[in-house]
Amino acid sequence: MDLYQFKDIFLVKRVFALENMTDFTNAKSHGCHNGALMDRFGVLIQGLLAIIAFSTLMIKRFREPREERRPWRIWFYDTSKQAIGALFIHFANVFLSNFTEEDPCSLYLMNFLLDATLGMLLIWIAVKVITRVVEYKQFTLLTFGEYGDPPQVSAWIGQCGVYMLIMVFEKTVISLVLLIPGWTKLQDVLLDYIPNPQLELVLVILIVPFVVNAIMFWVVDSLMMRKYKNQKPTESPQSNKSDEAPARAVDEESQVLLTNENDNDLLEKQA
């Protein structure tokens, strides 16, 4: 009887030890689980982010000078390119984040922060280079912000294609940068201080992207919208003619006076 009681006590202690070990491992491996970015809560947060972040472009439109404010159609053409590019980058980051078995939220945040820093620099350089090439080749409809008069859908489609090529180039470079050894250590400590997985998801998908996307949308929209340069008013041909008329009259009067003086000198000499 004592032997059976000893075995029961040993089994109970072993069960408690296993439970404590599972609690310890769960506490250590806190964070987003694999697939958390695309579950119901994650999709809801991403939809809210899209609405809030895109509203910053509407605020920017109303802050433009009234004489330079874009019509709604031109504004839609300008901002929709950014929306398509942002959706591509976002879903590329979600896809790449699923390759980790630990915490996809931290990998998504690393991708996003690299997109907002190094990626922003690459986008700026690419837009400048393509603008120079388009101006040199005189491809007017591929100039960012220029859609013709009246605006043509074909110009918008062409510019969307060019901008998507820039996004593919930027995301490829960022993905290659993430292959450099050492990023996994940063991933382990990036969100290690947040114990709640849903709080981590809100921080990674909503709060940080909203602040950074608002700045990025504002800068990229200013970079790709049509530039209004102060031009000197050109003089019309009528104004030139009106300016030349008094000058001609003065010249004719001076010539008449000179001829009269010469005639008077000749008459005095003959006398």
MOVEN-V623847 format. One record per pair of residues at least 12 apart in sequence whose ideal C-beta (glycine too) atoms are under 8 Angstrom apart, sorted by the first residue. I is the first residue (numbers start at 1). GAP is how many residues later the second one is. D is the distance in Angstrom with one decimal. If there is no record, write none. Layout:
# MOVEN-V623847
I | GAP | D
I | GAP | D
This chain:
# MOVEN-V623847
27 | 168 | 7.9
29 | 73 | 7.3
30 | 164 | 7.8
30 | 165 | 5.5
30 | 166 | 7.9
30 | 167 | 6.5
31 | 71 | 7.2
31 | 72 | 3.6
31 | 74 | 6.1
31 | 75 | 6.8
31 | 160 | 6.4
31 | 163 | 7.7
31 | 166 | 6.0
31 | 169 | 5.9
32 | 71 | 5.7
32 | 72 | 5.3
32 | 73 | 3.7
32 | 74 | 7.9
32 | 165 | 5.5
32 | 168 | 5.9
32 | 169 | 5.7
32 | 172 | 7.5
33 | 71 | 8.0
33 | 164 | 6.8
34 | 64 | 6.6
34 | 66 | 7.8
34 | 67 | 6.7
34 | 70 | 6.0
35 | 63 | 7.2
35 | 69 | 7.8
36 | 68 | 6.6
36 | 69 | 6.9
36 | 161 | 6.8
36 | 165 | 5.9
37 | 57 | 5.0
37 | 60 | 6.1
37 | 61 | 7.7
37 | 67 | 5.9
37 | 68 | 7.3
37 | 71 | 6.4
37 | 164 | 7.6
37 | 168 | 7.0
38 | 56 | 6.5
41 | 157 | 6.7
41 | 160 | 6.9
42 | 159 | 6.1
42 | 163 | 6.4
45 | 156 | 6.5
45 | 157 | 6.2
45 | 160 | 4.6
45 | 161 | 5.1
46 | 44 | 7.3
46 | 159 | 5.8
48 | 158 | 6.4
49 | 156 | 6.3
49 | 157 | 5.3
49 | 160 | 5.6
49 | 161 | 6.0
49 | 164 | 7.5
52 | 158 | 5.6
53 | 33 | 7.7
53 | 156 | 7.1
53 | 157 | 5.7
53 | 160 | 4.2
53 | 161 | 6.1
53 | 164 | 6.5
54 | 25 | 7.4
54 | 29 | 6.4
54 | 163 | 7.5
56 | 157 | 7.7
56 | 158 | 4.4
56 | 161 | 5.5
56 | 162 | 6.4
57 | 18 | 7.9
57 | 22 | 4.8
57 | 25 | 7.3
57 | 160 | 5.5
57 | 161 | 7.7
57 | 164 | 6.0
60 | 157 | 7.8
60 | 158 | 5.8
60 | 161 | 6.2
61 | 14 | 5.4
68 | 160 | 4.9
70 | 155 | 7.0
70 | 156 | 7.5
73 | 78 | 5.9
74 | 71 | 7.9
74 | 73 | 6.7
74 | 77 | 6.4
74 | 152 | 7.5
77 | 70 | 5.8
77 | 74 | 6.7
77 | 79 | 4.6
77 | 82 | 7.8
78 | 67 | 6.3
78 | 143 | 6.3
78 | 146 | 6.4
78 | 147 | 5.3
79 | 138 | 7.9
79 | 142 | 6.5
80 | 76 | 7.6
80 | 80 | 7.5
81 | 75 | 7.8
81 | 78 | 6.1
81 | 79 | 5.3
81 | 82 | 4.7
81 | 143 | 7.0
82 | 81 | 8.0
82 | 135 | 5.9
82 | 138 | 5.8
82 | 139 | 6.4
82 | 142 | 7.8
84 | 76 | 6.1
84 | 79 | 7.5
84 | 80 | 6.8
85 | 78 | 5.6
85 | 79 | 6.5
85 | 81 | 7.6
85 | 82 | 4.5
86 | 127 | 7.0
86 | 131 | 7.7
88 | 76 | 6.8
88 | 79 | 5.3
88 | 80 | 7.8
88 | 83 | 7.6
89 | 26 | 5.8
89 | 30 | 7.8
89 | 78 | 6.2
89 | 81 | 7.7
89 | 82 | 6.2
92 | 19 | 8.0
92 | 79 | 5.2
93 | 15 | 5.3
93 | 18 | 4.2
93 | 19 | 6.0
93 | 22 | 7.4
94 | 14 | 6.7
96 | 12 | 7.9
96 | 15 | 6.0
96 | 79 | 6.8
96 | 82 | 7.8
97 | 14 | 7.0
100 | 87 | 7.5
102 | 85 | 7.4
102 | 86 | 7.7
103 | 84 | 7.1
103 | 88 | 6.8
105 | 86 | 6.2
105 | 92 | 7.9
105 | 95 | 5.2
105 | 96 | 6.0
105 | 99 | 4.4
105 | 100 | 7.8
106 | 81 | 4.7
106 | 82 | 7.7
106 | 84 | 4.6
106 | 85 | 4.9
106 | 98 | 7.7
107 | 80 | 5.9
108 | 96 | 5.8
108 | 97 | 7.6
109 | 81 | 6.1
109 | 82 | 6.9
109 | 95 | 4.9
109 | 99 | 6.7
110 | 68 | 7.0
110 | 73 | 6.5
110 | 76 | 6.8
110 | 77 | 6.1
110 | 80 | 6.7
111 | 63 | 6.7
111 | 67 | 7.1
112 | 92 | 7.8
112 | 96 | 7.1
112 | 97 | 6.1
112 | 100 | 7.1
113 | 95 | 8.0
113 | 99 | 7.7
114 | 60 | 4.9
114 | 63 | 6.4
114 | 64 | 7.2
115 | 55 | 7.2
115 | 56 | 7.6
115 | 59 | 6.0
116 | 96 | 4.6
116 | 99 | 7.9
116 | 100 | 6.1
118 | 55 | 7.5
118 | 56 | 6.6
118 | 59 | 6.8
119 | 51 | 4.8
119 | 52 | 7.6
119 | 54 | 7.6
119 | 55 | 5.5
120 | 96 | 6.2
120 | 99 | 7.3
122 | 47 | 7.0
122 | 48 | 4.7
122 | 51 | 6.0
123 | 43 | 6.0
123 | 44 | 7.9
123 | 47 | 5.7
123 | 97 | 6.7
124 | 99 | 6.7
126 | 40 | 4.5
126 | 43 | 6.3
126 | 44 | 7.3
127 | 17 | 6.8
127 | 39 | 6.8
127 | 96 | 5.7
127 | 97 | 6.5
130 | 12 | 7.9
130 | 32 | 6.2
130 | 36 | 7.3
131 | 12 | 6.9
131 | 13 | 6.6
141 | 13 | 6.8
141 | 14 | 4.0
141 | 17 | 5.9
141 | 18 | 7.9
142 | 13 | 7.5
142 | 16 | 5.3
142 | 17 | 6.2
142 | 20 | 6.1
144 | 15 | 5.9
144 | 18 | 8.0
144 | 19 | 7.8
144 | 79 | 7.8
144 | 80 | 4.1
144 | 81 | 7.6
145 | 79 | 5.9
145 | 80 | 4.8
145 | 81 | 3.5
145 | 82 | 7.2
146 | 80 | 6.2
163 | 61 | 7.7
191 | 12 | 7.5
191 | 13 | 7.2
